[in-house]
Amino acid sequence: MDTARPRLLLVDDDPLILETLGFVLGGEYQIRTASNRPEAIALATSVEFKPQLALVDLGLPPDPHRPDEGFRLIVELAALVPDLKILALSGQTSPQNARHARTLGAVDFVEKPASPEALKAALARALNWRRADEGIAPQLEVAGLIGQSPSMERLRKQAHQFAGSPFPVLIVGESGSGKEAVARALHVQSSRAAQPYLALNCAALTESLIEATLFGHAKGAFTGAATARAGYFEEVGEGTLFLDEVGELPLGVQAKLLRVLENGEFQRLGETQPRKSQARVVAATNRDLRRLSRTGEFRVDLYHRLSVLTIETPPLRDLGDDRWLLFEHFVGLYAKQLAVVPFRLDEAARQRWNRYPFPGNVRELRNIAIRLLAKYPGGMVDAAGLVAEFDVDADPLPAADAVPAEVGRPSVTAAMHVLREAGDFHLDDWLAQWEKAYVDAALALSDGNMTQAARLLGVNRTTLYSRLDSRRDKA
């Protein structure tokens, strides 16, 4: 593979646009193209082509006249390939679409039609941001634990307390809330700090690839296995293995992970002799594994094994003035890395900042800091300039204890009333209305973030997608 040119994934349903973009950008980038969301996911998570940048059209099949599928793809790419820099490309240029794309994980928004110069400049900026991330990666991990609030004090105390333990740690929290920063803190404060630290997103690969990546494989174990290869459990040695999105592990792989946790034993694919692992496992999820274990989607024994030590990362909206500390940290860090003068916020912008709920948590805050540095180096940012980077329709998720326990639970008396009064009652239609209401409410509360919406509903993310697809088919 050509290592000199950055790898770029182009996603658009128009073959002519893909051909044109390929011609314009082909001299500077290694390019792969996709015309829909499944193709894009397959390319982004393939072992052979790991894109550094992605240019994603919002209007994709099955409804290219709406941005929904593009938003959905941005969410999935951001979750599956965390270091991927995503740019949204669209003729649907409403400010709301641009802000929402950024909130979901895009670092920039490019309007169609875009001149070759503007497109190349946007890609160059995103590539510089990626290189800056790579240059300050260790500092960014620690940045997630900056703060003076009681929540952050408790988080640091737990990380320090659990760092020396040999047992697994389960980190739970919303997407973008700094779970990997906690995992890194556990590693660097432990006696394993000098050993390797490896991270794997469990939602990014197919079941067979996850198994081969974790446990390794023998030569000829599957098509394409030309040589034997060690997996992460061997490569990490006595270090720390971080399993992100552990709730997405297939059940078959869950059983093998449980075996490693219980007695340290595993087998490479295609081998029969057991091998031993000395790794310390840290796992993270934004899903309710207890609930998944009750529905059979996650092994009960694995859940109990992972959750002996549990840390919860607080959402950014609950951290008060810590948001300022993090913001100032990122601005200073990226300004130094990009060799620019930091910007400042005027008083009106600061007040508006205090009212924003940050649905994308620390990840969103960091991206806002990067974009403002690119637009206003050394300048003063007013409220309008700041709000342009916000998803202004976003609302914070309500605290769990703010929701009455009986909300949404119809009583027998109410059901009897409905049955008496309804002239033509159909249970399936009634349940479908309730399901639609709760799905729409979850999507509204999570601001379109499918992972958060699925967590609110207590279902698998793929289940939520299937129900939305089913609803669309019936429409």
N, C-alpha and C positions, 0 to 999 in steps of 0.2 A: 504494500500500500504506500502511496505517495505521502510522506510525512511532512513535506515542506508546505503544502497548501492545507489550510483549515478545512474541516469536513462540514458541509452545509446540507441540511435537509430542506427541500422545497416541497410545500404541500399546497396544491391548487387543483380544482376539478377541471380547469380549462387546459387542454393539451397545448394550445397555442401559447398561452402564458408560460407554461412550464418550459416549452422549447425556447421561448424568447429569453426567459431568465437564465436558462442554462447557457445560452449563447453569450449573454452579457457578462455572466459571473464565472463562467467555466475556466477562464484563464487564471483566476485568483483563488478558486475554491474547488475542492473535490465535492461533486454534487451527486446526490441521489434524489429521486423525485417520487412523490406519492400523490394520488388523486383523491384519496378519502382517508378517514380517520383510522380504520384498521390497518391499511397499508403503512401509514405513517408510524403507528405504534410498533409494527413489526420491524421497520427499518431502524427506528430510534433505539430499540432494545436488542438489535442483532449484535452478535459478537464480532462479526466481520466489519461492520460500519458503525462506529460510535460517533454520532454527530456532535460537534461543538456548538453549532448554531442551527436554528430552525426558523424558517420563514413560513408562517402559517396563514393561509387565507381563511377568513372567518366564515365565508359562505361555502359550505361543503355539503355534499349529499348526505342525507336524502332531501334536504331542503336548502338549496344553495342561495335562496333569497333571504334567509334568516341567519343570524350569527351563532345560533345555539350550538351547532356541531363544532364550529371553530372554538367556541368557549370551552366546550367539553374536551376537545383535544388539548388545549392549553393546560387545563387542569391535570389531565392524565400525563402529559409530557413532563410537567413540573414535578409531579409525584414520582414518576418512574425514572427520570434522569435529572436529578437535582442540580447538577452542574451545567446543564444545557441552557444556553441563552436563547430565549424564544422571542421572535419579533412577529407581531400580528400585521398582516398585509390585507387590506380590504378596501373595497369601494363603498362599504357601509360605514361612512365616516362620521357618524354622530359622536359628539363628545362623550356621551354615555358609553358607547361601545368601546371607545379608546380607553376610558378610565377603567371600565370593567375588565378589559383584556389585561391591563396592567395589574389590577388587583388580583387576578387569577394566577399571575405568574409571568406575563410577558414583560420584557424589559423596555420595549419600544413599540410604537404603532406607526406604520407606514401607509399613507393613503395611496390608493390607486386612482389614476395612473401615476406612477412614480418615475422620475427621470433616472437614468442609470447612475448619474452622479449622486443623487439623493439616496438611492438604494445602497450604493457602495459605501457612502458615508455612514449610514445607519448600521450596516453590518460591521464596519470598521470600529464604530463605537462599542458595539456589543462585544466584539472580539477583545477590545482593550479592557472592558469590564471583566471579561472572563479571565484574562491574563492577570488582572489586578487581584481577582479572587484567588487565583492559584498562588500569587506571590505572598498573600497574607492569610492563607487558609488556616494555619494554626491559631493566629490571633482572632480570626472570625469565630472559631469554635469557642474560645474563651469569652468572646464578646457576648455570647448568649447568657452568661452568668453575671453580667454587670447589673448593679442596682442596689438600692438601699431599702427597698420596701420590705415589709415582713414576709411577703411571698418569696422574694428573691433570697432573703436571709435564710429562710427555711429550706429553699432549694439547694443553696450552697452547703448548708449544714448536712442535709441528707446525702449529697454527693460525696462530701468528705467522710461522712460516717460509713457509707457503703463501699467506698473505694478499696479499702483493704480486705474486704470479704471475698472469699473464693466463689461465693454463690452467684447465680444469675441475678440480673436486675431487670425489671420491666419498667420502662419509661412510658407514661401515657400522657396524652395532651393533644390539643388541636394541631392541625397542619400548620407548619411554619412557626411553631411556638418554641423552637430551640431544643428539640429532643436529642439531636445529634451533638449539640454543644454539651449537653449533660453527659452523654456517652463518652465524649472526648475527655471531659473533666474527670469522670470516673477512672479512665485509663491513666491520665497523666499524674493523678494523685496516688496511684497504686504502686505496688512493688513491681508491677509489670511495665512501667513507663518506658523502660529501655527496650522492650520487646515490641514486635509489630502491632499495629492497629489496622484492622481491615473492616470495611463496611460493605454490606450488600443490601440492596433494596429488594425485598422478597416479592414485590409486585411487578418487578421489571422483566422477569424471565418466565419462560414456560416451565412446567413441572420438571421435564427431563433436564433442561439447562440448569435450573436451580440445584437439582440433585448433583449434577456433574460439577457445578461450580463449588458447592459446599464440600462434597466428599471426594472429588476427583474421579478419574476413570482410567481403566486399563486400555491398552491399545486394542482397537477393533471393538470396543464396547458398544459403539453405535456408529451409524454412517458418518464419516468425516473424522472419526477418532483415529487419526493416522499414527499418533504416538500416545504413550501413557502420560497422564498429567496429574499432578497433585491438586487437591482442592483447598479451599480456604482454611479448613480445619487443620490441614497439615502446614500450609504456608504461614499461618499466624503463630505457630509454635506455642509458646507459653504466653503469648500476648492476648489482646482483646479482640473478639469478633463481634461486631455490631450488626444486628439483624433488624433493619428498618422495615416498617409495614409487615411485621411478623404475622398479623392477622390474615394476611393474604396467602400464607403458605398452604399449598395443597395438603390434604389429609395424609397422603402417602409419605410426603416429606416430613410432616409433623411427627409421624411415628419414628422416623429415623433420627430426627433431632432429639426426641425424648430419650432415645437409647444413648445418645452421646452425653446428654445431661445426667443420666442416671449412673452410667458406668464408664463414660469416656470412650466407648467403642464405636467404630463406624467401619464401613467397607467402601472401597472405591467401586464405582460401577464396573461390572464385568469381572470383579474379583470375589473370592470366597474367604480369604484370610482376613481376620479383623485387624484394625489398626487402632492406636491409642491417641487420644487428643488431650492436651493439657491446657486448652484455651479457656478463657473466661468469657462467657456469653452475656452480652447486654442486648436486650430486645426493645423495640419501640413500636407503638401503635397509636392510632387516633380512633380506634374502634373499641367497643365494649366487649372484651374477650370473655367476660363472665356470661354475658347474654349469649354470645356466639357458642359458648360451650354448652349452654342449655338447649340450643337448637341443633346441636350436632355439627355445626360448621367449624368448630375448633375443639380439639381434644381436651376433655376435662383434666386428665392427668398432666398434660403438657401445660395447661393454664396454671395449675397449682404449682408445678415445678418452676415456671418462669416468674411467678408473682410472689415468691417468698419475700423478696425485697422489691418494693414498688415506689417509684418517684413520679409525681405528677407535675408537669410543666404548666405554669399559669398562663392564660392568654394575655396578650399585651394590653388589652383594654383594662385589665385589673391591676396594672402595675403603677398607675399614677405617674409621679415625676420620674420614675425609672425610664419612661419613654424618652424623656429629654436626654438622660445620660446615654442611652443607647444611640440616639440620633446623633448626638455630638461625637460619640465615639466613632461611628461609621463615617460621618462627614470628614473628621480629621484623618482617619485611616485611609480612606479612598483619595482624599485630596493629596496626601503625601505620596501614595502609590502612583497616582495619575499625574503628579507634578503640576497641580493647579492650586489656586488660592481658594480657600473655603468661602462659601456664601454665608449670608446671614438672613434671618427672618425678621421682618418688621413686626411691630406690636400686634397689628391686626392678624397677621399670618400666625403668630404664636398663639393667639386666642383661638383661631380656627383649628390649629393643630390639637389643642387641648380637647376639642369637641369631637374629634374623629375617632371612630371605634377600631380602626385597623383590623378589618376582618381577615387579612392575610398574615397578621401577627408580625413577628420579627422579620421574616423574609420580606414582607411588603414594605416595612419601614426601611430596610436596607436598600431595596430597589428604588424607593422614593429619593433617598439620599443620593444615590448614584445618578439618577436622572436630573436632579436639581443641580448637581455639580457640573454635569455636562452642559446644562442650559445657562446657568448663572455663575460661572466661576468668578469669585471675587466680588460678586454683586449683592444687591439687596433684593430679597424675594418678598413680594407683597402677597396678600391673601388670595388674589386671583391667580397668581402664578402657582401658589401652593395647591389650591383647590383643583387646578387643572390636572394634578397628579393623583387626586383622590377619586374613589368611587363614591360620589356624593349621595347615592341612593342607599348606601350600605348602612345597616343598623347592627348594633352589637347583639350577639346571642344572649338571651336572658339567662340569668343564673338559675341553676337547677332548683334551688330552694325557693325561687320566686314563682314557680309554677305549681298551682294547687294540685294535690295528689289525685283528685277525682276529675280533673279536666278531661273531657273526651270519653268518659266512661258512662254510657247511658244507663239509667236505672231501669229496672223491670217495669216500674210504673210508667215511665216515659215510653218504653217500648209498647206497652199495652195501649197507651193513648194513640200512638202512631198506627197500630194495627186496627184499632177501632175506627179511626177517622179516615184512613187511607182507603179509597174506593178500589184501587187497583195496585196492591202492594206486591213488589217483586224483590226478594231478598238480595239477589245478585246486583240489581240496579242500585239498591240502597247502600250495599257494601262498597260498590264502585264509587259512589258519590263520596262516602267517607274516606276511602283511600285517596281519591283525587284531592280532597281538601287537605289531608295531612301531608301528602307529597308536595303539593304546592306551598303549604306553610313551611315545610322543611327547606325547600329550595329558596324561599324568600328569606328565612332566618339565616341561612348559610350564604346568602347572596350568590346563589348559583354554584357554590362549591359542592360538587357531587359527593366528595368524600365526607364532608361535614354533614350534608343532608342525609346520607346513608347512616351515618353514626346517630343522628338525631332520631331517625326512624327505627334504628335497631335492626337494619338489614344489611346484607352484603351489598357492596357498591355495584357489582354486576347485576344483582337482583333489581336494584333501583333502575339501572339502565334498561333492563328487560321490560319492566313495567311501563316505563316511559315510551319505549318502542311499541309496546302493545297498545298503549293509549293512542299513539300516533297512527298506528295501522287502522284503528277503529274510527278515527276522525274522518 
